[in-house]
Amino acid sequence: MAALARAELTLLGRSKASLFTMLVLPLSMTFVISATTDQDTLDKAGLSAGVVLLPGAIGFGLLFALYNGAVGVLVVRREQLVLKRLRTGEARDAEILAGASLPSVIIALVQCAILTVGCAVVFDMGLPPAPLLLFLGLALGIVMLTALGAATAGVTKSAEGAQLTIIPLMLVTMAGSGVFVPLEIYPDRLASVCELLPLTPVVELVRGAWTGSMSVYGVVGHVLTTVAWTALSVFAVRRWFRWEPRR
């Protein structure tokens, strides 16, 4: 698994397009949010710019660096018959998928760390009053999006198609998971629906780390939502993931 991760990391370093998507886009999208944020609206919701931008930045890092990266790598390696050959060795299926996705996880963690420190310094946020929620949100988000990436790769027919199959989750997440607009601004019924989206619990847990106002009930609810999406994704991988090129 470690050898596979090292090989994938080496190949990733040679792909300029993938590195641009994983490293530059999250930073760019964060600047976009910063430029379009209406402070008056946030004040009415009792939020600050930093509390909104930092979780959104981490959400972008996980989406572009981890989810997008995992889908692309798994589809390309399947089309090249690499995954099929690896199954003839000692590595188990879960180890193959995890090893291939590990470079995306590492880059996502580095990206999230840079964005967190950058936002905290720019907006003078200081240390989070509930740091455990930050680590909990990141850990749950990494596991869930890795599984979602494998599930999406399972229904993707080609490397070109991977640029399309990731779009639904990307759009839904950016529109309703609090990445662009915090849920506090939405009507209550719409916010309740958006809370069930995959990345919403991660964004809310990270935001709760800095607000320090999240109740135990809220934490448990977000954890259960993330676990449910992870379990659904694992089921989809077991049911539909293909180890040979789709014809």
N, C-alpha and C positions, 0 to 999 in steps of 0.2 A: 504494500500500500504506500509506504514512504517512497520507494523507488519510482512508482507510478506517478506520485505527486511531483517528485523532482523532475521527471521527464516532461510532464505537462507544464510545469513552471518554465522550463527551458524553452519549450515550443511557444508558450504564451509570450515570452519576451521577444520572440521574432515576429509576432503579429502586431504590426503598428495600429491597424484598425481596431483590434480588440482592446489594446492598451488605451487607445484614445477613448473608447466607449466606457471603459471601466474606471479610468483615472480622471479624465477631463470633464465628462458630462455631469457627474454628481456635483462637482465644484461649480460648473456653469449654471446648473439648475438652481443651486443654492443662491447664487447672485441674482438670478431671475426672481426668485421668491422675495429676496431682500428688497429688490427695486419696486416690486408691485404690492408690498405689504402696506395696508392702510392702518396706521397707528390708532386713529380714532375708533375704528371698528374693533380693534384689539382691546382698547381701553374699556369699551362698553362690555366686552366679554370678560374683563378682568385678567387679561393676558398681556405679557410683554413680548416684544419682537424676538428676543433671544429664546424664550420658552417655545415660541412657534417655529422659529427657523432651525434650531438645533435638532429637534426630532425629525423635521422634514428633511434636513441634510442627511441624517443617518438613514432615513427611508430611501433616499435617492442612492446612497452608497450601497445599500443592500440590494436594491432593484437592479442597478446597472452593473455593479461589480460582481455580485453573487448570482442572482437569478439569471440575468442575461448571459453571464459567462458560463454558468453550468449548463444551460440549454445548448449553447453553441458548441461547447467542447464535447458533450455527450453525443450530439447528433453527428458531428464531423467524425469522431472516432468510430461510431457505429458504421457510417458509410464507408470508412476506410478498412472495415473488418478488424479493427484493433480490438474492440470489445469482445468479438467472437473468439479471437485468438487467445485473449487473456483468460477466458473461461476454461480453456484447456489446461491451464496451470493450476497452481495451488490456491490462488486467490479466490475467495468466495464472491458471490454477486455483489453483496453490500460493500465489500472492500474495494471492488473494482469501481463502483459508482462513487464511493466516498473518495478514493484516491484521485480519480479524474477530476472531481469537484474541489479538492482541497486547495489548489492554487487560487481559485476564485474566492474561497473562504478567507484565505490569508490576505489577499488584496482588499477584500471587503472590510476586514478588521482594521487594516492599516488606514484605509480610506476613512472609516468611521472615527478612528482615533484622531486623525488629522482634522476632520471636520468638527469633532467635539471640542478639541483644544482651540481651534480657530474661532469658533462661535463663542466659546466661553470667554476668550480674551477680548474679542471685538465688542461683545455686549456686556462685559464685566459681570459675568454671571457667578463666578466663584465656583466652589465645589458644590456638588448636588447634595441636598440634605438627606436624600434617600438613595445612596449609590447602589444598593442591592437591586433596586428596580431597574437601573441602567443595565447592569450585568445580566439580570434575568431577561429583560427585553431583548438584548443582543443575542443571548444564547438561544432563546426560543425562536427568534427570527432567523438565525443562521440554520438551525435544524429544519425549520419549516420550509424556508425558501430553497434549501438544497433538495429537499424531497419534492417540492413543487417543480423545481427545475428538471429533475429526473422524470417526473410525470409528464411535463410538457414535452420533453424530448421524446418520450414514448409515442406521442401522437403526431410528431413532426416528421415529415417525409424526407426532407432534404435540408442541407445547410442553408440554402436560400430561403426555404420555408420557415426556418428558425427566426428570421427577422419579422415574420408575420405572426407566428403563433404566440410570441411573447407580448404582442400588442394589447390583447384584451385585459390581461392582468395589470399591465403597466397603466393603461388608461383608467381602469376602474380604481386602482390604488391611488393614483395621483388625484383623481376627482373626489374620492370619498373616504380615504383613510387618514385624513388629517395632515397629509404631506404638504399640500398647497394651502388648504383652508382648514383651520381647526374645527372640530365637531361642535364646539360651543357656539359657533356662529350659525350652524344649520338649525332648522326647525326640529323640535324634539323627535317627531316620528321619523324623519329622515336620518337624524343622528343615530337613532336606535338601530336602523337598518345598516347604516355604515359601520357600526360597531362590530358587525358580523363579518366584515371583509377580512381577508387574510392578514394584511399588514397593519390594520388598525390597532390590534392589541400591542404590537411592538412599538408603534409610534406613541400610543397613550402611556405605556409603561415608562418609556424614555422621558416623556414629558412629565410624568408623575415623579420621576427621580429629582427633577429640579423644582417642581411646585411643592412637593412634599405633602400634598393634600389628598392623595389617593387612599381610599379606604381599603380594608382587607377584602371586603366584598367585591370591590372593583378589581383588585389584583387577581383574585381567584377567578372572576368572570373572564378576564383577559387571558389568563393562563389556560383555562378550559377551552376557550375559542381557538387559541393557537394549537393546542394539543389535538383538537378535533380536525383542524385543517391538515396537520401533520399526518394523522392517522389516515385521513382520506387520501392524501397524496401517496402514502406508502401502499395503500390498497391499489391505487391506480397504477403505480409502478409494477407491482406484482401481477396485475391483471393485463396491462396493455404494453408494458415496455418490451421493445423488440431488440434483440441482440444482433440481428442481421439487417442489411439495408432493406427498407420498405419498398416493395414493388407495386 
